[in-house]
C-alpha cells in the first residue's frame, strides 16, 4: 500500500490551482471582482487568487 508523501499532501490541489488560473484569466479579460463570484468563491478567495498564482498550502492541524 502506497501512502502519499507528506510533502505532496501539503501541496495545493490541482483543482484549486485551476480555479486560481481561471479567476486570474477572467480578471485580466476585464471581468469585475463581483462577476468573478460566478466561481462560487468568496471575496477573499478572489483577492488571494489575484495576488498570487499559487494557493497557500493548508495549515497543519496541530
N, C-alpha and C positions, 0 to 999 in steps of 0.2 A: 504494500500500500504506500503510495507516494503522498507525502504531505507538502503543502506549499511552503516555500521558503518564507521566513519571517519578513525578509526584505520585500518580497513580492506582495505579501499581504498588506503592507503599509503603502504600496504604490497606488496612485489614483486609478480608478477603473477606467477602462476604455470608453464606457458609456458616458461617464462624466466629462472626459476629455472631448468626446464628440459633441456633447452638449455645449461646452465652453466654446468650441470651434464654431458651432452654428450661431451662437449668440454674438460672437465677435464678427462673424461674416455679415450677419444681418445688420448689425450696428454700423459697420463700415459702408454698407449699402444705403445708409440713411434712415434706417428704422429707428423710431424713438424708443426710449427706455420703457415707456409704458406699453408699447406694442410688443416689446420683447417678452412680456409676460405670457405670450402665447405658448411658451415652452412649459408653462406650469410651475415656474420657479418664482421665488420672492425677489424683492428689490436688492437684497444683499447678495444673492447669488448672481444677479445680473451685474452688480457693481464689481464683485470679485472676478467674474469672467472677463470684464472689460479691463481690469487692472493687470491680470496675469493670464497667460495662455494655459498654465498648468494649475489644476485644482490643488489645494493644500491637502496633504495626507491626513487621514483620520487620526485623531488623538488617541493615545494609548489609554486604556480603561483602568489605569492604576490609581 
